[in-house]
Amino acid sequence: ASYFSDMGTIKINRDQWHSNTETALEVMSGRDLLITNARLVNNPTSGLFNTVPVMFESCQIDSSEEVALRIMNGSLGLSKSRMMANHLAVSLSEGSSARITQTSFEGNTANILAQPSVSLSMSFSSMVNSRTGIQLGNYGELELLSNHFGLIDDYCIDARGPHLQSILLRQNVVNMTGGILKSASKSGVINIQSNTFTNNLSAFQMHRQTVKHLDHNIFFETPSFDSAILTDELNYRWNCIYPQLDLSGDVPDGNLYLNPEFDENYYLKPQSPCLNGGADGFLIGALGARPETRPTLQP
């Protein structure tokens, strides 16, 4: 429908690409592309971007038969947007990067497929009602801050390569999924801190001694995992575990084994032991008591 090549800076506002027979918007190299308040609906591929930084803000992209957004050798910004009912919401080719904030992924068959050496950051977003979550390639880098994952059939995060740069999960709510994190990596740094995990079919599947920190999380009705995944079992502390998980191996006593006392939407009741049960009275879990908003991210 629209094709650009070797362009400078382009701003597109309130345009619509609907029911095209091929790629709706294709850009092959450029300086910058900003798309705001646009709708890309019912296309085979809604957008293909090669060697161009592209930013979507307040957009709706849904019902793509193949891929909603395909990023090749470039960067993607996605803010305050909705990705709905796509076969694959975002495809990131090798060496690409993406920064996603305040965006909802809902009803996609697959959400994010990242090839090797991709850097991906997602914050204050949601990913629900999907078959798969985030698939991370070899030497990938992933940062997830203050997101909600729910009703995902498979693992929310699947790191498929033998090596990774880093994975950080912090202040996320993960509920009713097939699993939290699956990793084939034998190198890299994985930190899992201040999250709320509830009613998941599985927790973690990964190699021995690959998790550096696992602290200040709530594990509620989520199955056990092998403590050998930790590089140092002393870093498995200040978690709230209910009912108590049957961990294999010797784990030091530094956790709470009490009902976290959830309020609505996984906030905590005033009497919850998690409100000040962490190190130096710090919060355990992703959310404090209602009507408090999400806690400020700690350094």
Secondary structure, 3 states (H helix, E strand, C coil): CEEEEEEEEEEEECCEEECCCCCCEEEEEEEEEEEECCEEECCCEEEEEECCEEEEECCEEECCCCEEEEEECCEEEEECCEEECCCEEEEECCCCEEEEECCEEECCCEEEEECCCCEEEEECCEEEEECCCEEECCCEEEEEECCEEEEECCEEEEECCCCEEEEEEECCEEECCCEEEEECCCCCEEEEECCEEECCCCCEECCCCCEEEEECCEEECCCCCEHHHECCHHHEECCEEECCCCCECCCCCCCECCCCCECHHHCECCCCCCCCCCHHHCCCCCCCECCCCCCCCCC
